[in-house]
Amino acid sequence: MSLFNFFNRSRRNGQIPTSAVEGAIPVISESTFIEKEPDSKQENQASPLNEGIQLLYEFLDKNYEIKGYDDALVNPDNTHLEQNVIALKNDLERSIRKVKTFYEDFIREINFHIASRSRSGMIDIVEELTVKKETAESHISQVIEIEEQSRRNEGVGHGIIISYTRGFRNGLAAISSHLILNKNY
Protein backbone atom coordinates (compact mmCIF):
# COMPACT_ATOMS: atom_id res chain seq x y z
CA MET A 1 0.00 0.00 0.00
CA SER A 2 2.81 2.44 0.70
CA LEU A 3 4.05 1.91 -2.83
CA PHE A 4 0.81 3.42 -4.17
CA ASN A 5 1.02 6.30 -1.67
CA PHE A 6 4.48 7.12 -2.94
CA PHE A 7 3.11 7.86 -6.45
CA ASN A 8 0.20 9.92 -5.11
CA ARG A 9 2.35 12.03 -2.78
CA SER A 10 2.36 15.07 -5.13
CA ARG A 11 -1.41 15.19 -5.06
CA ARG A 12 -1.47 15.37 -1.30
CA ASN A 13 0.62 18.52 -1.37
CA GLY A 14 -2.01 20.25 -3.58
CA GLN A 15 -0.05 19.96 -6.76
CA ILE A 16 -1.36 18.42 -9.93
CA PRO A 17 0.92 16.33 -12.11
CA THR A 18 2.13 18.12 -15.26
CA SER A 19 0.52 15.63 -17.62
CA ALA A 20 -2.90 16.53 -16.21
CA VAL A 21 -2.19 20.27 -16.55
CA GLU A 22 -1.10 20.02 -20.18
CA GLY A 23 -4.34 18.29 -21.17
CA ALA A 24 -6.43 20.97 -19.43
CA ILE A 25 -5.00 23.99 -21.35
CA PRO A 26 -7.42 25.07 -24.07
CA VAL A 27 -6.21 25.98 -27.56
CA ILE A 28 -6.51 29.76 -28.07
CA SER A 29 -7.04 30.94 -31.62
CA GLU A 30 -4.99 33.73 -33.21
CA SER A 31 -8.06 35.91 -33.67
CA THR A 32 -8.36 36.33 -29.89
CA PHE A 33 -5.22 38.48 -29.74
CA ILE A 34 -4.75 39.82 -33.28
CA GLU A 35 -7.21 42.11 -35.02
CA LYS A 36 -6.94 41.71 -38.74
CA GLU A 37 -7.72 44.71 -40.93
CA PRO A 38 -10.50 44.26 -43.47
CA ASP A 39 -9.44 44.00 -47.09
CA SER A 40 -9.53 47.34 -48.85
CA LYS A 41 -10.71 45.58 -52.01
CA GLN A 42 -13.94 44.55 -50.30
CA GLU A 43 -14.63 48.12 -49.18
CA ASN A 44 -14.08 49.52 -52.67
CA GLN A 45 -16.45 46.98 -54.22
CA ALA A 46 -19.37 48.30 -52.20
CA SER A 47 -20.16 51.14 -54.62
CA PRO A 48 -18.98 51.27 -58.22
CA LEU A 49 -19.42 55.05 -58.31
CA ASN A 50 -16.59 55.48 -55.79
CA GLU A 51 -14.32 53.49 -58.05
CA GLY A 52 -14.19 56.19 -60.70
CA ILE A 53 -13.72 59.53 -59.02
CA GLN A 54 -12.05 57.91 -56.02
CA LEU A 55 -9.27 56.68 -58.32
CA LEU A 56 -8.60 60.22 -59.48
CA TYR A 57 -8.67 61.71 -55.99
CA GLU A 58 -6.31 59.03 -54.70
CA PHE A 59 -3.88 60.03 -57.44
CA LEU A 60 -4.25 63.72 -56.57
CA ASP A 61 -3.91 63.12 -52.82
CA LYS A 62 -0.51 61.42 -53.02
CA ASN A 63 2.43 63.29 -51.54
CA TYR A 64 4.59 64.22 -54.51
CA GLU A 65 6.84 66.49 -52.46
CA ILE A 66 8.62 63.48 -50.97
CA LYS A 67 8.98 61.93 -54.44
CA GLY A 68 10.47 65.17 -55.76
CA TYR A 69 12.87 65.38 -52.82
CA ASP A 70 14.03 61.79 -53.34
CA ASP A 71 14.39 62.31 -57.09
CA ALA A 72 16.59 65.37 -56.50
CA LEU A 73 18.86 63.36 -54.23
CA VAL A 74 19.21 60.67 -56.90
CA ASN A 75 19.68 63.01 -59.89
CA PRO A 76 19.89 66.75 -59.15
CA ASP A 77 19.71 67.80 -62.80
CA ASN A 78 17.12 70.36 -63.91
CA THR A 79 16.23 68.33 -67.01
CA HIS A 80 15.40 65.45 -64.67
CA LEU A 81 12.92 67.77 -62.94
CA GLU A 82 11.33 68.77 -66.25
CA GLN A 83 11.05 65.16 -67.43
CA ASN A 84 9.41 64.08 -64.18
CA VAL A 85 6.95 66.98 -64.32
CA ILE A 86 5.98 65.91 -67.85
CA ALA A 87 5.63 62.31 -66.61
CA LEU A 88 3.37 63.47 -63.76
CA LYS A 89 1.20 65.42 -66.19
CA ASN A 90 0.94 62.32 -68.39
CA ASP A 91 -0.01 60.18 -65.40
CA LEU A 92 -2.70 62.69 -64.45
CA GLU A 93 -4.04 62.73 -67.99
CA ARG A 94 -4.06 58.92 -68.08
CA SER A 95 -5.95 58.78 -64.78
CA ILE A 96 -8.48 61.32 -66.05
CA ARG A 97 -9.05 59.32 -69.25
CA LYS A 98 -9.48 56.13 -67.24
CA VAL A 99 -12.07 57.76 -64.96
CA LYS A 100 -13.92 59.40 -67.88
CA THR A 101 -14.08 56.07 -69.72
CA PHE A 102 -15.41 54.39 -66.58
CA TYR A 103 -18.21 56.94 -66.21
CA GLU A 104 -19.09 56.97 -69.92
CA ASP A 105 -19.47 53.17 -69.84
CA PHE A 106 -21.41 53.35 -66.57
CA ILE A 107 -23.83 55.97 -67.96
CA ARG A 108 -24.38 53.90 -71.12
CA GLU A 109 -25.19 50.88 -68.97
CA ILE A 110 -27.55 52.91 -66.77
CA ASN A 111 -29.33 54.32 -69.84
CA PHE A 112 -29.96 50.78 -71.05
CA HIS A 113 -31.37 49.76 -67.67
CA ILE A 114 -33.53 52.89 -67.44
CA ALA A 115 -35.05 52.19 -70.87
CA SER A 116 -35.52 48.51 -70.13
CA ARG A 117 -37.08 49.00 -66.69
CA SER A 118 -39.32 51.85 -67.82
CA ARG A 119 -40.76 49.58 -70.54
CA SER A 120 -41.50 47.04 -67.79
CA GLY A 121 -43.25 49.68 -65.67
CA MET A 122 -40.75 49.60 -62.78
CA ILE A 123 -41.09 53.22 -61.76
CA ASP A 124 -39.17 53.00 -58.46
CA ILE A 125 -36.20 51.25 -60.07
CA VAL A 126 -36.15 53.81 -62.89
CA GLU A 127 -36.07 56.65 -60.35
CA GLU A 128 -33.19 55.01 -58.45
CA LEU A 129 -31.29 54.49 -61.69
CA THR A 130 -31.92 58.12 -62.65
CA VAL A 131 -30.40 59.26 -59.34
CA LYS A 132 -27.35 57.05 -59.95
CA LYS A 133 -27.05 58.51 -63.45
CA GLU A 134 -27.22 62.08 -62.11
CA THR A 135 -24.52 61.25 -59.57
CA ALA A 136 -22.31 59.78 -62.32
CA GLU A 137 -22.89 62.85 -64.51
CA SER A 138 -21.96 65.09 -61.58
CA HIS A 139 -18.75 63.13 -61.07
CA ILE A 140 -17.84 63.24 -64.74
CA SER A 141 -18.38 67.01 -64.81
CA GLN A 142 -15.96 67.30 -61.85
CA VAL A 143 -13.44 65.19 -63.74
CA ILE A 144 -13.81 67.39 -66.84
CA GLU A 145 -13.31 70.49 -64.69
CA ILE A 146 -10.13 69.01 -63.18
CA GLU A 147 -8.94 68.15 -66.69
CA GLU A 148 -9.51 71.71 -67.96
CA GLN A 149 -7.80 73.21 -64.93
CA SER A 150 -4.77 70.96 -65.35
CA ARG A 151 -4.45 72.02 -68.99
CA ARG A 152 -4.37 75.66 -67.86
CA ASN A 153 -1.84 74.78 -65.09
CA GLU A 154 -4.17 75.68 -62.23
CA GLY A 155 -6.40 73.92 -59.71
CA VAL A 156 -5.93 70.59 -57.98
CA GLY A 157 -4.30 69.01 -61.02
CA HIS A 158 -1.55 71.61 -60.96
CA GLY A 159 -1.11 71.12 -57.21
CA ILE A 160 0.75 67.86 -57.76
CA ILE A 161 3.22 69.65 -60.05
CA ILE A 162 3.78 72.40 -57.48
CA SER A 163 4.24 69.80 -54.75
CA TYR A 164 6.73 67.77 -56.79
CA THR A 165 8.70 70.87 -57.81
CA ARG A 166 8.83 72.10 -54.21
CA GLY A 167 10.16 68.72 -53.09
CA PHE A 168 12.74 68.64 -55.87
CA ARG A 169 13.99 72.12 -54.94
CA ASN A 170 14.12 71.16 -51.28
CA GLY A 171 16.23 68.18 -52.28
CA LEU A 172 18.59 70.45 -54.20
CA ALA A 173 18.81 72.72 -51.15
CA ALA A 174 19.57 69.72 -48.93
CA ILE A 175 22.41 68.68 -51.23
CA SER A 176 23.87 72.19 -51.17
CA SER A 177 23.48 72.42 -47.43
CA HIS A 178 25.16 69.10 -46.86
CA LEU A 179 28.02 69.57 -49.32
CA ILE A 180 28.80 73.28 -49.11
CA LEU A 181 27.20 75.07 -46.18
CA ASN A 182 28.27 72.57 -43.52
CA LYS A 183 31.97 72.91 -44.39
CA ASN A 184 34.09 75.19 -42.25
CA TYR A 185 36.68 77.30 -44.07
GIRA-V890039 format. One record per helix or strand of 2 or more residues. SS is the DSSP state (H for helix, E for strand). FROM is the first residue (numbers start at 0). LEN is the number of residues. If there is no record, write none. Layout:
ss;from;len
SS;FROM;LEN
SS;FROM;LEN
This chain:
ss;from;len
H;1;6
H;8;4
H;17;7
H;29;3
H;39;5
H;47;14
H;63;11
H;77;42
H;122;29
H;154;27
